[in-house]
Amino acid sequence: GKILRAREGFGEVSVRNLFAAIEARREISLERFINALGIRHVGETTAKVLARAYGSWSAFNDAALKIARGDEAAREEMDGVDQIGGTVVDAVARHFGEDHNRKLVEALTGEVTILDAEKAASDSPIAGKTVVFTGTFERMTRDEAKAMAERLGAHVSGSVSKKTDLVVAGPGAGSKLKDAQKHGVEVIDESA
């Protein structure tokens, strides 16, 4: 563990959490692993997006190494992922461009089994659509509804814009419902 602790920017807490996860079962989800690498600008949400987009550690690692070597096609592919922009791509390039980071990654991947990401469904009616949830839900919490929509391949957003495809409104929906009407976005209720 000394090699990790000596790494600048790899906080004591991340290290402890990572070792706890490793000791617990030596299996870690792809999104947690990407998040644990401590890449700048890559927090929990971005790690989840990258994990879903690439599906497996080998696919993500290959892409990251290519981007670090300046491969334009790999760069464009990552930049094309919904919610991922130049800032994240540059951060990945810098991170994987550093020798000690690559060595650390190799050391870690030797210790754990990185589970493939749950592939978001691409054949559901809401795959690829941007969905906003508003109001209170009776059958499930809003977080559960969001997680379900993500599993079905939707992109969940917090605000309504012209780009929104669908608003799911529960009782007590306020301004977001008005925004949806203003932008002519389709509105459905929880049961739909």
N, C-alpha and C positions, 0 to 999 in steps of 0.2 A: 503493500500500500504506500510505501514511501515515495515511489516514483510519481504517484498521482498527487500526493500532498505537496510535493515540491513544485508541481505545475502551477504557474501563475494563473490566476483567474479560475482555477478549479477549486471552488470553495469547499471548506471543511464539511459543510452540510451535504453538498452534492456527493462528495466522496463517501460520507457515511451512508447516505441513502443508497448509493450504488452498491457498496459492499453488503449492505443489509439485503438488498434485492438479490445479489449474487449468492449470498449464504442461504437465503430463504429457499431458493429452488433452482438456482443456476439457469433459470429460463426467464427471459425478459421480453416484453412486447417490443416490436420494432419502434413504435412511437416513443416508448419510454427510453429506449436505448439512444435514439437520435437526440432526444431531449437531454439525456444525461451527458452527452458529449460536450455540452457547454459551448456550442457554436454561437457566436454573437448573433443577435436578432432571431435566434431560433428558440422560441419558448415552447410551452406545451401545445398550444394551438397549431403553430407552424409545424412542429414535429409530427403532429397527427396528420396534417395535410400532406406532408412529404411521405409519411409512411403509407398512407392510402394511395398516393400517386405512384409510388415505386413498387409497393407490394412486398418486397423482400429486401433483406439487408444487402445481398450481393448486388441487386439492381441499383439500390441507392448508392452503395459504396463505389461501384463502377462509374456511375454518373458523376459522383463527387470528385473522383480521381481524374476523370476526363476533364471536368470543368477546371480543376486545379491546373491541368496541363494546357488549358486554353482552347479546348475543343469547342468550336462554335456551335455545332449541332447539339451537343449535350447541354450546352448553356441555354440555347433557345428552348430546348425541351423543358428544362426546369423553369425557365422564365414564363413558359406558356401554361404552367400549372395554375389553376384558379387560386387566387389569394397569395401567390408567390411572385415577388418582383425582383428587380435588380439588386436591391439591398441585400436580400437573403442569398441570392446567387453569388454575389461578391463575397459575402461572409463565408459561404461554403467553400468557395475557391481559395480564400485565404487560409481557412482552417485546415483543409486537406492539402494545401500547398506547403504546410510546415512539417518538416521531417519528424519532430518529436510528437506531433499530433498523430501522424500516421503510425508511428511505432506504438503509441499508447492504444490506438484503435486495434492494432494487431494483437497486442497483449490482452486486451479486454475480450476480443472476439474469440480468443483461444479459451477463455474461462467460462463463457456463457453460451447458451443456445438462444439465438434471437429468433423469436417466432414471427412468421409472416404476418403482415397486416391483414385485417379483415378486408377483403376486397369490397368496395362499395358496389352495390348492384348497378348494372348499367341497363337493365331491361325493365326497370320499374317505371311507372308513368311519371314519376317526379325526378328521375335521374337527370342530372345536369341542370335542373331548374333551381332558381333562387327562391327560397321560401322564408317568410317572416312569421313568427308566432307572436300573438298578442292576446291580452285578456287572461282570464283564469280558465283552467281546464278542469273538468270534473273527473275524467277517467284516468288521467295520468298527470304527472307534473310536467311543467313546461320543458324541463331538462330532459325528461324521458321522451317527450314528443320530439325534441330536437335530435336526440341520439337516434331515434327511430328513423327520422327523415334523413339523417346522414348515412345510416346504414343502407337506406334505399337510394343512395347516390345523389341526394339533394345537397345544395350548398345553403346552409342556414345563415341568415343575415339578421342583424339587430335593427336595421332601419329600412323603411320603405323608399324605393326610388323607382325611376322609370325602368330600371333593370330587373326589378322584382317580378317574378312570374306568378307567385301565389301568396296570399295572406291567409293564415289560419287564425280565425278570431274566436276567442271564447267570450263568455259574458264579461262585461266591464271593459271591453276593448275601447280605447280612447282615440288618441291622436293618430296612431298608426292606421286605424281603420279609416279615418278621414283622409289620410295621405293616400291610402289604397284607392279610395273612390276618386280622389283628385287625379291620380295617375292612370285610372282605368284598369287597375290590377284586379284579377279574379280573387274573390274572397269566398272561403268555405268555412264551415264550422268543424268542430273537433271530430264529430262522427263521420263526416265526409272524408 
